[in-house]
């Protein structure tokens, strides 16, 4: 899952993906255990929506955790999902664009796997992918770019797990009644583990939902006020309890459009983004969709540098500079152009006259979204590390 919910510019149209998509649509695994899963979600937050065909169970989450960290899931045995989704970086990596199992770079930055169970859409720019079980097929079987690279080596990869006594023990309680581990089981288990990556124990949560007034510094409280103000406009794209428009849960009524052009590029002054990745435009062909990408969650954002879909902004300080300027002006080179003047830029990216104190306060607030429990929770860590 090295793209993890989002690096491929668009789903690879390979035979492998088509086959496994058809298999999942028949009913995913069809043999999930009926036990109840205990979400580590504090009171006051909604429950995620889970597909009926793949209910959460502790056994599936544990099987998925092992698969997530196991390099043998890649065709050549060189890369695991966790190779690009490191727990200490909120399940992303400190690299601009992720690199697949064959060593070739992908076009996009690895999205952090934080509260993915609540995502209404998955990947950076694909409105049609709404279930993790569907999205997982892309990094597993996709061929452009190659990520885990399983296509053409399916039998070999399955044999690695079927023949392993550890996975035989993990498989039986996860899928009681199933006689042989198949890719539908692997996908279901991985999806359950990814859904278990919930983060609600940050200082902001303790302040806003648990009533701990001392959890936030005065600077962070001022930054919170700026973040949700109409002057700063941040909350329009990063609003709600999950700090993103792309949110779905048990009480959702309306799914908002979470894709935006932020004025990152204006190549040649023609309102274009680099040809390698023009966002939603690559699926729709509509000029107004050039450069539109999903606004990701800001939970644990201080740990997930570099930023933007292509990792082209190195740190949070530079991100604030970018939004304060109302976009980015690249004065020379291959991608020269003034993104601030891109006609497709979001109305909410209009520039901010930000004082030094306001800037420091906003950074303090963003830091308060870091959840130490999420980073260290034993059930999310590498089971092979000891």
C-alpha positions in Angstrom: 0.0 0.0 0.0 2.9 2.3 -0.6 0.8 5.0 -2.2 -1.4 4.7 0.7 -4.4 6.2 -0.1 -3.0 8.3 -2.6 0.0 8.6 -4.8 -0.9 7.1 -8.2 -2.0 9.9 -10.5 -4.9 7.6 -11.5 -5.7 3.9 -11.1 -3.6 1.7 -13.3 -5.8 -0.1 -15.8 -4.2 -3.4 -15.4 -5.8 -6.8 -15.7 -4.8 -7.6 -12.2 -6.7 -4.7 -10.7 -9.8 -5.5 -12.8 -9.8 -9.1 -11.6 -9.5 -8.3 -8.0 -12.0 -5.5 -8.2 -14.5 -7.9 -9.6 -13.8 -10.3 -6.8 -14.3 -7.7 -4.1 -17.6 -6.5 -5.7 -18.9 -10.1 -5.4 -18.8 -9.6 -1.6 -15.3 -9.0 -0.4 -14.4 -12.0 1.8 -17.8 -13.1 2.8 -16.6 -14.9 5.9 -15.8 -12.3 8.5 -16.1 -13.1 12.2 -19.1 -11.7 13.9 -17.3 -10.4 17.0 -17.5 -6.7 18.0 -14.5 -4.4 17.5 -13.8 -1.9 20.3 -12.8 1.4 18.6 -10.3 3.5 20.6 -12.5 6.5 20.1 -13.4 8.9 23.0 -16.9 9.9 23.8 -18.1 12.8 21.7 -16.8 11.6 18.3 -18.9 9.8 15.7 -18.3 6.2 14.7 -16.8 5.5 11.3 -18.8 3.9 8.5 -17.6 0.4 7.8 -18.7 -1.7 4.8 -21.1 -4.5 5.6 -19.0 -7.0 3.7 -15.9 -6.3 5.9 -16.9 -5.7 9.5 -14.1 -4.8 11.9 -12.8 -7.5 14.2 -9.7 -7.6 16.4 -8.5 -10.7 14.7 -8.6 -9.1 11.2 -6.9 -5.9 12.5 -4.1 -8.1 13.9 -3.7 -10.0 10.7 -3.7 -6.8 8.8 -1.1 -5.3 11.1 1.3 -8.1 10.3 0.7 -7.8 6.6 1.1 -4.1 6.7 4.7 -4.4 8.0 5.7 -7.5 6.0 8.0 -6.9 3.0 6.9 -10.3 1.6 3.7 -8.6 0.4 5.6 -6.9 -2.4 6.3 -8.9 -5.6 10.1 -8.8 -5.1 9.9 -9.0 -1.3 11.7 -5.6 -1.0 8.9 -3.4 0.4 6.1 -3.3 2.9 3.2 -0.9 3.2 5.1 0.4 6.2 8.1 1.3 4.1 6.3 4.5 3.1 4.0 4.8 6.1 6.1 5.1 9.2 4.3 5.3 12.5 6.7 7.9 13.9 5.7 10.2 11.0 1.9 9.6 11.4 2.2 6.8 8.9 3.8 8.7 6.1 7.5 9.4 5.3 9.8 12.4 5.2 10.3 12.2 1.4 8.8 14.4 -1.3 7.6 11.5 -3.6 7.4 7.9 -2.5 9.4 5.2 -4.2 8.0 1.9 -5.2 9.4 -1.6 -4.6 11.4 -1.5 -7.9 13.1 1.7 -6.9 11.2 4.0 -9.2 9.7 7.2 -7.8 6.0 7.8 -7.9 4.5 11.2 -8.8 3.0 11.9 -5.4 3.8 12.4 -1.7 2.5 9.6 0.6 -0.6 10.7 2.4 -0.6 10.2 6.2 -2.8 7.4 7.3 -4.6 9.3 10.1 -8.3 8.7 10.7 -8.6 7.1 7.2 -11.7 5.3 8.5 -13.5 8.7 8.2 -12.3 9.6 4.7 -15.2 10.2 2.3 -12.7 9.9 -0.6 -9.3 8.3 -0.9 -6.1 9.3 -2.7 -5.1 12.8 -3.6 -7.4 13.2 -6.6 -10.0 10.5 -7.2 -13.6 11.2 -6.2 -14.7 7.7 -7.1 -12.6 5.7 -4.6 -14.6 5.7 -1.4 -13.7 2.3 0.2 -10.3 1.3 1.4 -10.8 -2.2 0.0 -11.0 -0.7 -3.5 -8.0 1.7 -3.0 -5.7 -1.0 -1.8 -5.8 -2.7 -5.2 -3.9 0.2 -6.7 -0.7 0.0 -4.8 -0.9 -3.8 -4.6 -1.5 -4.6 -8.3 -0.9 -1.3 -10.2 1.7 -1.2 -12.9 1.9 2.5 -13.6 3.6 3.3 -11.3 4.7 0.0 -9.8 4.4 0.2 -6.0 4.1 -3.2 -4.3 4.3 -4.9 -7.7 2.3 -8.0 -7.1 0.8 -8.3 -10.6 2.4 -11.3 -12.4 3.6 -12.8 -9.1 0.3 -13.5 -7.4 0.8 -17.2 -6.7 4.3 -16.6 -5.4 3.2 -13.9 -3.0 0.2 -15.9 -1.7 2.5 -19.0 -1.1 4.7 -16.9 1.2 1.9 -16.4 3.6 0.0 -19.7 3.1 3.1 -21.6 4.0 4.0 -19.6 7.1 2.8 -21.1 10.4 2.5 -17.5 11.9 0.0 -16.5 9.2 -1.8 -19.8 9.5 -2.4 -19.0 13.2 -3.5 -15.5 12.4 -5.7 -16.4 9.5 -8.0 -18.9 11.2 -9.6 -16.5 13.8 -9.7 -13.6 11.3 -11.7 -15.6 8.7 -13.3 -18.6 10.5 -14.6 -21.1 8.0 -12.3 -20.0 5.2 -10.0 -22.8 4.0 -7.3 -21.0 2.1 -5.8 -17.5 2.3 -6.7 -15.4 -0.8 -6.0 -11.9 -1.8 -9.6 -10.9 -0.8 -8.7 -11.9 2.8 -5.4 -9.9 2.6 -7.2 -6.8 1.3 -10.0 -7.1 4.0 -7.4 -7.5 6.8 -5.3 -4.6 5.6 -8.4 -2.4 5.3 -9.3 -3.3 8.9 -5.9 -2.4 10.1 -5.9 0.9 8.2 -9.3 1.8 9.7 -7.9 1.1 13.1 -5.5 4.0 12.7 -7.6 6.6 14.6 -6.1 9.6 16.4 -8.1 11.6 19.0 -5.7 12.1 21.9 -4.0 15.3 20.9 -3.8 18.4 23.2 -6.4 20.0 21.0 -8.8 17.0 21.7 -8.2 17.3 25.4 -8.9 21.0 25.2 -11.9 21.0 22.9 -13.6 17.7 23.7 -12.4 16.7 27.2 -12.7 20.1 28.8 -9.0 20.4 29.8 -8.5 24.1 29.6 -4.8 23.8 30.4 -4.1 21.4 27.5 -3.5 24.3 25.1 -1.1 27.1 25.5 -2.3 30.7 25.2 -0.5 30.9 21.9 -2.2 27.7 20.6 -5.6 29.1 21.7 -5.0 32.3 19.8 -3.9 30.2 16.8 -7.1 28.2 17.0 -9.1 31.4 16.8 -7.2 32.5 13.7 -7.5 29.1 12.1 -11.3 29.2 12.4 -11.6 32.9 11.4 -13.0 34.2 8.2 -9.9 36.3 7.8 -7.6 33.3 7.7 -10.1 31.0 5.9 -8.2 27.7 6.9 -11.3 25.9 8.2 -13.1 26.1 4.8 -10.9 23.3 3.5 -9.7 21.8 6.8 -12.8 22.0 8.9 -14.7 19.6 11.2 -13.4 17.3 13.8 -11.0 15.6 11.3 -9.7 18.9 9.8 -10.7 18.0 6.2 -13.7 18.3 4.1 -13.3 14.7 3.0 -15.2 13.3 6.0 -17.8 10.6 6.3 -19.2 9.1 9.4 -22.4 7.6 10.9 -24.1 11.0 11.2 -23.0 12.5 7.8 -25.7 14.0 5.7 -23.8 15.8 2.9 -20.4 15.0 1.4 -18.6 18.2 0.4 -16.4 18.6 -2.6 -12.9 18.3 -1.0 -10.7 19.0 -4.1 -9.0 22.4 -4.5 -6.5 24.2 -6.6 -4.3 26.2 -4.1 -2.2 28.1 -6.6 0.8 25.9 -6.2 1.6 26.2 -9.9 0.8 28.2 -13.0 3.2 26.6 -15.5 4.0 29.0 -18.4 1.2 31.3 -17.2 -1.3 28.9 -18.8 -3.1 27.9 -15.5 -1.5 24.4 -15.8 0.2 22.2 -13.3 3.2 20.0 -14.3 2.2 17.5 -16.9 3.2 14.6 -14.7 0.3 15.3 -12.3 -2.5 17.7 -13.0 -4.8 16.4 -10.2 -8.5 15.8 -10.8 -8.1 17.0 -14.5 -6.4 13.6 -15.3 -9.7 11.9 -14.5 -12.3 14.4 -15.7 -10.6 16.2 -18.5 -12.3 19.4 -17.4 -10.0 22.5 -17.5 -11.4 23.8 -14.2 -10.1 20.6 -12.5 -6.5 21.3 -13.3 -4.5 21.4 -10.1 -7.4 20.3 -7.9 -6.3 17.9 -5.1 -7.9 16.7 -1.9 -7.3 18.7 1.2 -5.9 16.1 3.7 -6.5 16.0 7.4 -4.3 18.2 9.5 -4.2 15.8 12.4 -0.5 15.1 13.3 0.4 17.5 10.5 3.6 18.7 12.3 5.0 15.2 11.7 4.2 14.7 8.1 6.6 17.0 6.1 7.1 17.6 3.3 3.8 19.0 2.2 1.4 19.2 -0.8 0.6 16.5 -3.3 4.2 16.5 -4.7 6.0 17.2 -1.5 7.3 20.5 -2.9 6.9 22.5 0.3 9.5 21.4 2.9 8.0 22.4 6.2 5.1 24.1 8.0 6.8 27.4 8.1 7.0 27.4 4.4 3.4 26.3 4.1 2.3 29.3 6.1 4.4 31.5 3.8 2.7 29.9 0.8 -0.8 30.6 2.1 0.1 34.1 3.3 1.2 34.9 -0.2 -2.0 33.5 -1.7 -0.1 30.9 -3.8 3.4 30.4 -5.1 5.3 32.4 -7.7 8.0 30.3 -9.4 10.2 32.8 -11.1 12.4 30.6 -13.3 12.9 27.0 -14.4 10.8 24.3 -15.9 7.7 25.2 -13.9 8.0 28.9 -13.9 4.7 30.8 -13.5 2.8 32.7 -10.9 0.4 30.4 -9.1 -1.2 33.3 -7.3 -2.7 34.3 -10.7 -4.0 30.8 -11.6 -7.6 31.3 -12.7 -8.6 27.9 -11.2 -7.3 28.8 -7.7 -9.7 28.3 -4.8 -11.5 31.4 -3.6 -10.3 30.6 -0.1 -6.6 31.0 -1.1 -6.5 34.8 -1.3 -3.5 35.7 0.8 -3.3 36.7 4.5 -1.7 39.7 6.0 -0.2 37.8 8.9 1.8 39.3 11.7 4.8 37.4 13.2 2.8 36.7 16.4 -0.1 35.4 14.5 2.2 33.1 12.5 3.8 31.8 15.7 0.3 31.2 17.2 -0.9 29.3 14.2 2.1 27.1 14.3 1.5 26.4 18.0 -2.1 25.4 17.2 -1.0 23.1 14.4 1.5 21.5 16.8 -1.3 20.9 19.2 -2.9 18.5 16.7 0.0 16.0 17.4 -1.2 12.9 19.2 1.5 11.1 21.2 -0.7 8.2 21.9 -1.2 7.6 18.2 2.5 7.5 17.6 3.2 5.0 20.4 0.1 2.9 20.6 1.4 -0.7 20.8 -1.3 -2.2 18.6 -0.2 0.0 15.7 3.5 -0.8 15.8 5.7 -3.2 13.8 5.0 -6.8 15.2 8.3 -8.0 13.8 10.5 -5.3 15.5 11.2 -7.4 18.7 
